[in-house]
Amino acid sequence: MKSIEKIEDEQIDLALIKEIPLSFAKGNMLVPLRKEEGHLVAAFSDERGLLALAELSRRYGLKPLPLRADSGAVLEALNRLYGQVGSAEEVMDNITGEDLSAVATEFEKPKDLLELTEEAPIIRLLNAILQQAVKERASDIHIEPYEREMEVRLRVDGILHRVLSPPKIIQEALVSRVKIMANLDIAEKRLPQDGRIRLLLGGSDIDIRVSIVPTSFGERVVLRLLDRKQGVIGLWEVGFNATDTKRVEELLKRTSGILLVTGPTGSGKTTTLYAALNRIHTEEKNILTVEDPVEYQLKGIGQIQVNPKIGLTFASGLRSILRQDPDVIMLGEIRDFETAEVAIQASLTGHLVLSTLHTNDAPSAVTRLIDMGVEPFLVATSLTGVLAQRLVRAICPHCKESYAPSEEERRYVSSPVLYRGAGCGKCGGKGYLGRTGIFELLVVDHDIRQLITGKTDAQSIKSCAVSKGMRMLRDDGFDKAARGITTIEEVLRVTQKDYADISLQGI
């Protein structure tokens, strides 16, 4: 009997996969591959698979041709393949004419959504939307109502694109189904609601943050997806170059002070903080966090979820954990003077504090803290570094090609060759696959402290930092473009608000 190590897509007939339910295939650890010269070819891992293949072969009137594979390869193939055999649009086509207002009751217990194929129409549609979002690596799902229609859009690598336009008639049923899954009040349609959903999809443990707000044409839903199995990444994987990695590690070795990560919403600040915690976490250190929400579970680290409804805010949570003898504190965000004040006091009393702030660049974090009401001398004394960042789409490695840069592009890089994605099946024809960070690291030294104490503006602080070797966001982006990691067009797209004087024309 022949054995195989990996089950490749080229070996498989997706039409055959569609005919066999996932529950049957997964329950018997069997991957149906194809019909070939009077045989039904399938991969199996144990006796169950052999028996199931014999049964399937009789049904099709074919002879069984089994291929042995280990259980890990079988499970990986099942999760991958059954994620390819359907989309929200196909489900929409299949349920046309059914009772679209039907909404089923809440799951009794978490199930794998790929196995829920015989449920009510609305459940099947929402499951298909979630399945497609995970398959396309979407970070967010937007369900948007309009006057005579509604749209479903996915955010993939930071860019929204439409995937479905369901009929308006199913709007309330679809939103109600989301509310049921998130344990929200389905009767409340006038006030915003927030909730969470946790489910399994193709073997992935997905955590979903739900936000529902009322609009003129009905309730608008945004679902943010987080794969809990992906885990925390390292500093190198975030996108730091060797120089910035070394500087950040030096800041993380300090036993006191504040290190801030800045940028707009969705720029990867929390991911960078988790990577930093992962880098410094040891048995000898007591690390505590206050977050909203807790996105990743970190082993050996105490994590507190903010809950303003009961008075557990960033400031009150931070005051409480200071009595827990922490060495390192991670604060999800500094939003107001009270939180900033407690964070600075913690840093001055021998704690390393990591947090985020919403500013466009690193030097602006200084003026933002002062604008909150923090005294300049306290900012100068406590702040050790500020890391500004953005996320840019990375060129798809499967269709990456070189080309000679245009005159316009030579304004930004001196490299004789640049790279772009031609577009392929792996990246959905977009030329990009995944994202990486571009960074601007401001290290607060003696000269910068003097400028802060003197209430100097952000531009003067930036000029001083640049003269000492700080690379600005766009410079780091252009360097990554020259190295074939991203494109100049992408760098300009994510930094244009910060550099309004440079035109995008010709790129």
Secondary structure as the mmCIF struct_conf table of DSSP 4:
data_model
#
loop_
_struct_conf.conf_type_id
_struct_conf.id
_struct_conf.beg_label_comp_id
_struct_conf.beg_label_asym_id
_struct_conf.beg_label_seq_id
_struct_conf.end_label_comp_id
_struct_conf.end_label_asym_id
_struct_conf.end_label_seq_id
STRN STRN1 SER A 3 SER A 3
BEND BEND1 GLU A 5 GLU A 5
HELX_RH_3T_P HELX_RH_3T_P1 ASP A 9 GLN A 11
HELX_RH_AL_P HELX_RH_AL_P1 LEU A 14 GLU A 19
BEND BEND2 ILE A 20 ILE A 20
HELX_RH_AL_P HELX_RH_AL_P2 LEU A 22 GLY A 27
TURN_TY1_P TURN_TY1_P1 ASN A 28 MET A 29
STRN STRN2 LEU A 30 GLU A 36
TURN_TY1_P TURN_TY1_P2 GLU A 37 GLY A 38
STRN STRN3 HIS A 39 PHE A 44
BEND BEND3 SER A 45 ASP A 46
HELX_RH_AL_P HELX_RH_AL_P3 GLU A 47 TYR A 60
TURN_TY1_P TURN_TY1_P3 GLY A 61 GLY A 61
STRN STRN4 LYS A 63 ARG A 68
HELX_RH_AL_P HELX_RH_AL_P4 SER A 71 TYR A 82
TURN_TY1_P TURN_TY1_P4 GLY A 83 GLN A 84
BEND BEND4 VAL A 85 VAL A 85
HELX_RH_AL_P HELX_RH_AL_P5 ALA A 88 ASN A 94
TURN_TY1_P TURN_TY1_P5 ILE A 95 GLY A 97
BEND BEND5 GLU A 98 GLU A 98
TURN_TY1_P TURN_TY1_P6 LEU A 100 SER A 101
HELX_LH_PP_P HELX_LH_PP_P1 ALA A 104 PHE A 107
BEND BEND6 GLU A 108 LYS A 109
STRN STRN5 ASP A 112 ASP A 112
HELX_RH_3T_P HELX_RH_3T_P2 LEU A 113 GLU A 115
BEND BEND7 GLU A 118 GLU A 119
HELX_RH_AL_P HELX_RH_AL_P6 PRO A 121 LYS A 135
TURN_TY1_P TURN_TY1_P7 GLU A 136 ARG A 137
STRN STRN6 ALA A 138 PRO A 145
BEND BEND8 GLU A 147 ARG A 148
STRN STRN7 MET A 150 VAL A 156
TURN_TY1_P TURN_TY1_P8 ASP A 157 GLY A 158
STRN STRN8 ILE A 159 LEU A 164
HELX_RH_3T_P HELX_RH_3T_P3 LYS A 168 ILE A 170
HELX_RH_AL_P HELX_RH_AL_P7 GLN A 171 MET A 181
TURN_TY1_P TURN_TY1_P9 ALA A 182 ASN A 183
TURN_TY1_P TURN_TY1_P10 ILE A 186 ALA A 187
BEND BEND9 ARG A 190 LEU A 191
STRN STRN9 GLN A 193 LEU A 201
TURN_TY1_P TURN_TY1_P11 GLY A 202 GLY A 203
STRN STRN10 SER A 204 THR A 215
TURN_TY1_P TURN_TY1_P12 SER A 216 PHE A 217
STRN STRN11 GLY A 218 ASP A 227
TURN_TY1_P TURN_TY1_P13 ARG A 228 LYS A 229
BEND BEND10 GLN A 230 GLN A 230
HELX_LH_PP_P HELX_LH_PP_P2 VAL A 232 GLY A 234
HELX_RH_AL_P HELX_RH_AL_P8 LEU A 235 VAL A 238
TURN_TY1_P TURN_TY1_P14 GLY A 239 GLY A 239
HELX_RH_AL_P HELX_RH_AL_P9 ALA A 242 LEU A 252
TURN_TY1_P TURN_TY1_P15 LYS A 253 LYS A 253
BEND BEND11 THR A 255 SER A 256
STRN STRN12 GLY A 257 THR A 262
BEND BEND12 PRO A 264 PRO A 264
TURN_TY1_P TURN_TY1_P16 THR A 265 GLY A 266
BEND BEND13 SER A 267 GLY A 268
HELX_RH_AL_P HELX_RH_AL_P10 LYS A 269 ILE A 280
TURN_TY1_P TURN_TY1_P17 GLU A 283 GLU A 284
STRN STRN13 ILE A 287 GLU A 291
BEND BEND14 ASP A 292 PRO A 293
BEND BEND15 TYR A 296 TYR A 296
TURN_TY1_P TURN_TY1_P18 LYS A 299 GLY A 300
STRN STRN14 GLY A 302 GLN A 305
STRN STRN15 ASN A 307 ASN A 307
HELX_RH_3T_P HELX_RH_3T_P4 PRO A 308 ILE A 310
TURN_TY1_P TURN_TY1_P19 GLY A 311 GLY A 311
STRN STRN16 LEU A 312 LEU A 312
HELX_RH_AL_P HELX_RH_AL_P11 PHE A 314 ILE A 321
HELX_RH_3T_P HELX_RH_3T_P5 LEU A 322 GLN A 324
BEND BEND16 ASP A 327 ASP A 327
STRN STRN17 VAL A 328 LEU A 331
BEND BEND17 GLY A 332 GLY A 332
BEND BEND18 ASP A 336 ASP A 336
HELX_RH_AL_P HELX_RH_AL_P12 PHE A 337 LEU A 348
TURN_TY1_P TURN_TY1_P20 THR A 349 GLY A 350
STRN STRN18 LEU A 352 LEU A 357
BEND BEND19 ASN A 360 ALA A 362
TURN_TY1_P TURN_TY1_P21 PRO A 363 PRO A 363
HELX_RH_AL_P HELX_RH_AL_P13 SER A 364 MET A 372
TURN_TY1_P TURN_TY1_P22 GLY A 373 GLY A 373
HELX_RH_AL_P HELX_RH_AL_P14 PRO A 376 SER A 382
STRN STRN19 LEU A 383 ILE A 395
HELX_LH_PP_P HELX_LH_PP_P3 CYS A 396 CYS A 396
TURN_TY1_P TURN_TY1_P23 PRO A 397 HIS A 398
BEND BEND20 CYS A 399 CYS A 399
STRN STRN20 LYS A 400 TYR A 403
HELX_LH_PP_P HELX_LH_PP_P4 ALA A 404 SER A 406
TURN_TY1_P TURN_TY1_P24 GLU A 407 GLU A 408
HELX_RH_3T_P HELX_RH_3T_P6 GLU A 409 ARG A 411
TURN_TY1_P TURN_TY1_P25 TYR A 412 TYR A 412
BEND BEND21 PRO A 416 PRO A 416
STRN STRN21 LEU A 418 GLY A 421
TURN_TY1_P TURN_TY1_P26 GLY A 425 GLY A 429
BEND BEND22 LYS A 430 GLY A 431
STRN STRN22 TYR A 432 VAL A 443
HELX_RH_AL_P HELX_RH_AL_P15 HIS A 446 THR A 453
TURN_TY1_P TURN_TY1_P27 GLY A 454 LYS A 455
HELX_RH_AL_P HELX_RH_AL_P16 ALA A 458 SER A 467
TURN_TY1_P TURN_TY1_P28 LYS A 468 GLY A 469
HELX_LH_PP_P HELX_LH_PP_P5 MET A 470 MET A 472
HELX_RH_AL_P HELX_RH_AL_P17 LEU A 473 ALA A 482
TURN_TY1_P TURN_TY1_P29 ARG A 483 GLY A 484
BEND BEND23 ILE A 485 THR A 486
HELX_RH_AL_P HELX_RH_AL_P18 ILE A 488 THR A 495
TURN_TY1_P TURN_TY1_P30 GLN A 496 ASP A 498
TURN_TY1_P TURN_TY1_P31 ALA A 500 ASP A 501
BEND BEND24 ILE A 502 ILE A 502
TURN_TY1_P TURN_TY1_P32 GLN A 505 GLY A 506
#
